[in-house]
Amino acid sequence: MQNKDAAKKRLMFIQKEDYNFLAYNTIVLLNALDCTSETKKFKDFRKIAYLIDLMNEGGDPKALDQRFLSKIYIRAQIKKKLLHHLVIILKNKNYIGVSMNVSSKTIDLWLKKESIPTDFFQTSLFASENANVITLKTEIGMIKTLAIKTLVDKIFTQNNVLTWEV
């Protein structure tokens, strides 16, 4: 019975929706975009839901087919809810700073790099993610300050993916 439960648990695990996966990807993304202080914050944390898969699968949305981009878009809708919870957890652990942006009515984030273990970023483990973020910045522009609607248009709408209200 114990083996059956363990097998079922493995089948139910979805890496892209795992809090640990989202946490380290959020930290890597904020670091790669140099969002390391309140003056260099990442505006509107919901954009992270769209960027994580691109950061892991290749940074250029034009290089991905329409069907795959559609999957990224749909999964991002689920990730937004998970990210709400994750932001609270990371803030409580003092890994990120959070502020309310009154003018745009969004929640902005920055990495508290001094709270992250020093050897976390000194590994080649995140080399491909960092390279993909550079590609994303080249293809999309100022990711950390773009409005979420503009980001969705540049990644999905311009690549013929049907989207709904963000």
N, C-alpha and C positions, 0 to 999 in steps of 0.2 A: 504494500500500500504506500509505503514511504517513497519508493522509486517512482511510482505512478504520479504522486504529487510533485516530486522534483521535476519530472519530465513535463508535466503540465505547466509548472511555473516557468520553465525555460521557453516553452512555446508561447506563453503569454507576454514575455519580455519583448518590447520593441525599442531598440536602441535609440532611435530618433526621438522617442518620447520619454526617455529615462532622465530623471533629474540630474544625475551625475554627468551624463553626456551633455545636457543643456548647460549645466553649471560650468564645466571646464571650457566648453565652446564659447560661452558668454565671456568668461575671463580672458580667453585667448583673443577673441574679437576686440574687446575693449582695449587690450594691450596693443594689438596690431594697429589699431586706429589711433593710438596714443591718447586715449580718453582716460587720463590719469590724474585729473584734478577737476574741481568744479568749473574752472574757467575753460577747460577743454572737454566738456562733457559730451556724451552721446545723447542726442535729443530724440525723445520718444522711443522708449525701450521696446515697443511692439515691433519695430523694424527688425529686431534681432531674429524674430521668428522666421522671417523671409531669408535672412542672410546666412543662417547656420548651415542649411543644406548646400547653398552655393559655396560657402567657405570649405565644406568637406568634399564636394563633388567636382569642383573646378570653378574658378572665379568668373569665367566669361559666360554670361547668360546666352549670348548668341551662339556659343559652341554647343549648347544643349538643345535637344529636340523639344518640340512643342508639347508633346505628351509628358515628358519628364518635368518640364517647367510647370505644367498643370498640376502634377503630383506635388511638387514643392509648394505651390500656392495653396492647395487644399490642406496639406499637412501643417502649413503655417497657421491656419485658422485654429487648429487644435493646440499648437504650441503656444499661442498667445495666452491661453488660460493657464497653461503650465508655467509660463514665464511670470505671470502675476504672482504666483506662489513662490517661485524661485527668487524673484527680486526681494521679497520679504525675508526669505531665508538668508540670502547672501548679505543683505543689509544687517540683519541681526548678528551674523558672524563677523561683521565689520570688514568684509571683502570688497564691498562697493559702497559708494555714497549715492544718495538719492535726493532729488529735489523736484518740487512741483513747478512746472513751467506755467505760470498763470496766463501769459499771453497766448500760448498755443494749446493750453489745457492738456498737457502731456506730462509724463513722468520721465525725467532725464537721469542718466546714470554716469558714473565714472568709477574707475577701478582705484581702490586704495592699495596701491602696489606694495606699500610697506607692510601690509597685513598678509600678503601672499608669501609663502616660503620662497626664499631667495633662489633655490635651485629649480623651481617650477618652470621658469622661462629659459633656463640654461640647458635646454635639451633639444636635440634635433627631432624629438617626437612631434612637434608642431610645425615643422618646416614647411610641409605642403599646405597647411592651413594658412600660415603667414604669407606664403607666396600667392595663394588664392585671394587673400584679402587685398594684396597689392594689385592683382589683376582686377578685382572688383572696383577698387578706387579708380583705376585707370579707365575702366569701361563706364562707370556710373557717375563718377565725380565725388563730390563732398558727401559721402555716405552719412557721416555722423551729424550733419546739420540739415540734410534734406527732409522735407515733409514726407510722411508715410505714403501719401497718395502719389507724390512725384516718384518715389522709389518704386512703388508697385507699377506705375506706368512705364518707367524705364526698363524694368526687368521683365515684366509679364505682358502688359498691353502692347508694347512695341514689338514683342516677339509672338504676337497673335494668340495670346492666351486670354480666354474670357475671364474677366474678373467681376466681382460684385463690390458693393460699397465697402470701403475699408473702415 
